[in-house]
Amino acid sequence: MPNFVRLIISFALLGASVALFIFGHWGWGIPAFLLAIIVFVTFFFNENMLIAQYFLRKENMEKAQQWLDNIKNYEKQLIRAQHGYYNLLIGLIESRKAPMQSEKYFKRALSLGMTMDHNVALAKLSLAGIAMAKRNKREATMYLQEAKKADKNKLLADQIKMMQGQMTQMDRTIIKGGYR
């Protein structure tokens, strides 16, 4: 459902609840007002995205993919601030199936922008992992440094340290293997 329809429905429900309050039907006015608030909140936070995030936290990728598939045209169904998060969620799901294919989603998520720093750090950390898999040390180091800067609350500090350890281990295998 397009966002402007959600706004129309929420304002219609708000008007109906005000009318119910005026005519003294408080028992019906309060639930109508709460329903108007819920519909208005879905303008900013798409319910499909919220449910997909829930299933991602529960490690159920199939269900998360199903809920994200309900969004047919994300540019019309989501507000501009959610476009980056939509691509981040798709990238996280794709990284489980085909890690190299998820790179374009993470890059698109970063280019569209995200407001939360830890999500930016997550996207850059994922791109660093993809660059390491491609044996591109310079790009991986750059993404790791950017992820470290973006992770202000140190939510991904352990993953960043682990990735840096893997990078030094990758250097040792290259030197021992004679690829220097």
C-alpha positions as CSV (number, residue, x, y, z in Angstrom):
1,M,0.0,0.0,0.0
2,P,1.5,3.4,-0.9
3,N,2.4,5.7,1.9
4,F,-0.1,8.5,1.0
5,V,-2.9,6.0,1.3
6,R,-1.7,5.3,4.9
7,L,-1.8,9.0,5.7
8,I,-5.4,9.3,4.3
9,I,-6.6,6.3,6.3
10,S,-4.9,7.6,9.5
11,F,-6.4,11.1,9.2
12,A,-9.9,9.6,8.4
13,L,-9.6,7.4,11.5
14,L,-8.5,10.4,13.5
15,G,-11.5,12.4,12.3
16,A,-13.8,9.6,13.1
17,S,-12.4,9.2,16.6
18,V,-12.8,13.0,17.2
19,A,-16.4,12.7,16.0
20,L,-17.0,9.8,18.3
21,F,-15.6,11.8,21.2
22,I,-17.8,14.8,20.4
23,F,-20.9,12.7,20.3
24,G,-20.0,11.0,23.6
25,H,-19.1,7.6,22.4
26,W,-15.8,7.4,24.3
27,G,-15.8,3.6,24.3
28,W,-15.5,3.6,20.5
29,G,-13.5,6.8,20.2
30,I,-10.4,5.5,22.2
31,P,-9.8,2.4,20.1
32,A,-10.4,4.4,16.9
33,F,-7.8,7.0,18.1
34,L,-5.3,4.2,18.9
35,L,-5.9,2.6,15.5
36,A,-5.3,6.0,13.8
37,I,-2.0,6.3,15.7
38,I,-0.9,2.8,14.7
39,V,-1.7,3.4,11.0
40,F,0.1,6.8,11.2
41,V,3.2,5.1,12.7
42,T,3.3,2.6,9.8
43,F,3.9,5.6,7.5
44,F,7.4,5.9,9.1
45,F,8.1,2.3,10.0
46,N,6.8,-0.2,7.4
47,E,5.4,-3.3,9.0
48,N,7.0,-5.6,6.5
49,M,10.4,-4.2,7.4
50,L,9.8,-4.5,11.1
51,I,8.7,-8.1,10.8
52,A,11.6,-9.0,8.5
53,Q,14.0,-7.5,11.1
54,Y,12.4,-9.6,13.8
55,F,12.9,-12.8,11.7
56,L,16.5,-11.8,10.9
57,R,17.2,-11.5,14.6
58,K,15.7,-15.0,15.1
59,E,18.0,-16.3,12.2
60,N,15.0,-17.3,10.1
61,M,16.1,-16.0,6.7
62,E,13.3,-17.6,4.7
63,K,10.6,-15.9,6.7
64,A,12.5,-12.6,6.5
65,Q,12.8,-12.9,2.7
66,Q,9.1,-13.6,2.5
67,W,8.2,-10.4,4.4
68,L,10.7,-8.3,2.3
69,D,9.2,-9.8,-0.9
70,N,5.9,-8.3,0.1
71,I,7.4,-4.9,-0.7
72,K,7.0,-4.8,-4.4
73,N,8.3,-1.3,-5.2
74,Y,10.4,0.0,-2.2
75,E,10.7,3.4,-3.7
76,K,6.9,4.0,-3.5
77,Q,6.1,1.9,-0.4
78,L,8.8,3.2,1.8
79,I,9.9,6.7,2.8
80,R,13.3,7.8,1.5
81,A,14.9,7.3,4.9
82,Q,14.1,3.5,4.8
83,H,15.5,2.8,1.3
84,G,19.0,2.2,2.7
85,Y,17.7,-0.1,5.4
86,Y,15.7,-2.1,2.9
87,N,18.9,-2.7,0.8
88,L,20.8,-3.5,4.0
89,L,18.3,-6.2,5.0
90,I,18.3,-7.6,1.4
91,G,22.1,-7.6,1.6
92,L,22.2,-9.4,4.9
93,I,19.9,-12.1,3.6
94,E,21.8,-12.5,0.3
95,S,25.1,-12.7,2.2
96,R,23.9,-16.0,3.7
97,K,23.1,-17.4,0.3
98,A,25.7,-15.9,-2.0
99,P,28.1,-13.5,-0.3
100,M,29.6,-12.1,-3.4
101,Q,26.2,-11.2,-4.8
102,S,25.4,-9.1,-1.7
103,E,28.1,-6.5,-2.3
104,K,25.8,-4.4,-4.6
105,Y,23.1,-4.2,-1.9
106,F,25.5,-3.1,0.8
107,K,27.0,-0.4,-1.5
108,R,23.5,0.8,-2.5
109,A,22.5,0.9,1.2
110,L,25.5,3.1,1.9
111,S,24.9,5.4,-1.0
112,L,21.2,5.8,-0.1
113,G,22.2,6.6,3.5
114,M,21.2,5.3,6.9
115,T,20.7,7.3,10.0
116,M,22.1,4.9,12.6
117,D,25.8,4.6,12.8
118,H,25.9,1.0,13.8
119,N,24.0,0.0,10.6
120,V,26.6,1.9,8.5
121,A,29.3,0.1,10.4
122,L,27.6,-3.2,9.8
123,A,27.4,-2.5,6.0
124,K,31.1,-1.5,5.9
125,L,32.1,-4.5,7.9
126,S,30.2,-6.8,5.5
127,L,31.9,-5.1,2.6
128,A,35.3,-5.6,4.3
129,G,34.5,-9.3,4.5
130,I,33.6,-9.5,0.9
131,A,36.8,-7.6,0.0
132,M,38.8,-10.1,2.1
133,A,37.2,-13.0,0.2
134,K,38.2,-11.4,-3.0
135,R,41.8,-11.1,-1.6
136,N,41.7,-7.3,-1.9
137,K,43.6,-6.2,1.2
138,R,43.6,-2.5,0.5
139,E,39.8,-2.3,0.1
140,A,39.2,-4.5,3.1
141,T,41.5,-2.4,5.3
142,M,39.7,0.8,4.1
143,Y,36.3,-0.6,4.9
144,L,37.5,-1.9,8.3
145,Q,38.8,1.5,9.3
146,E,35.6,3.1,8.2
147,A,33.6,0.6,10.1
148,K,35.7,1.2,13.2
149,K,35.0,5.0,12.9
150,A,31.2,4.4,12.4
151,D,30.9,2.0,15.3
152,K,30.8,4.7,18.0
153,N,29.0,2.6,20.6
154,K,31.4,-0.3,20.1
155,L,28.6,-2.8,19.2
156,L,30.7,-4.4,16.5
157,A,34.1,-4.1,18.2
158,D,34.5,-7.9,18.6
159,Q,33.7,-8.6,14.9
160,I,36.1,-5.8,13.8
161,K,38.9,-7.3,15.9
162,M,38.2,-10.8,14.6
163,M,38.2,-9.5,11.0
164,Q,41.6,-7.7,11.6
165,G,43.0,-10.9,13.0
166,Q,41.9,-12.8,10.0
167,M,43.5,-10.1,7.8
168,T,46.9,-10.5,9.6
169,Q,46.5,-14.3,9.2
170,M,45.9,-13.8,5.5
171,D,49.1,-11.9,5.3
172,R,51.0,-14.7,7.0
173,T,49.7,-17.3,4.6
174,I,50.6,-15.2,1.6
175,I,54.2,-14.7,2.9
176,K,54.6,-18.4,3.8
177,G,53.2,-19.5,0.5
178,G,55.7,-17.5,-1.4
179,Y,53.2,-15.1,-3.1
180,R,55.1,-12.1,-1.9
